[in-house]
Amino acid sequence: MASRLVEYHIQRLSDKDPSVRMKAINELRLLGDPTALSALEQVFRNDPDPDVRKAAQRAGREIYDKTKTTESSQKSE
């Protein structure tokens, strides 16, 4: 289950102001919670602003990579 903070930033991804969406994406990236991946994918696929789409793609990739790295290191222990 996603934390309240992650949920808050996911809600901000729907804001009409692109700068608010960009800040939300950055916060989700910093939090690194994989529960945000689906929402970031939707932004990447549907946001009208190309900069917001690129930021969502980068954040999603970073979170995904961190998740995979963590899983790999846990398996090798």
Residue pairs with C-beta under 8 A, 6 or more apart in sequence:
1 35
2 10
2 33
2 35
2 36
3 31
3 33
5 27
5 31
6 28
6 31
6 33
6 35
6 36
9 24
9 27
9 28
9 31
9 36
10 24
10 28
10 36
10 39
12 20
12 21
12 23
12 24
13 21
13 24
13 25
13 39
13 40
13 42
13 43
13 56
14 21
15 21
15 24
18 49
18 51
18 52
21 43
21 47
21 49
21 52
22 51
22 52
22 55
25 40
25 43
25 52
25 55
25 56
25 59
26 55
26 59
28 36
28 39
28 40
28 59
28 63
29 58
29 59
29 62
29 63
32 62
32 63
32 66
32 67
33 63
34 63
34 64
34 67
36 59
36 60
36 63
37 60
37 63
37 64
40 56
40 57
40 59
40 60
40 63
41 56
41 60
43 52
43 53
43 56
44 53
44 56
44 57
44 60
45 53
47 53
47 56
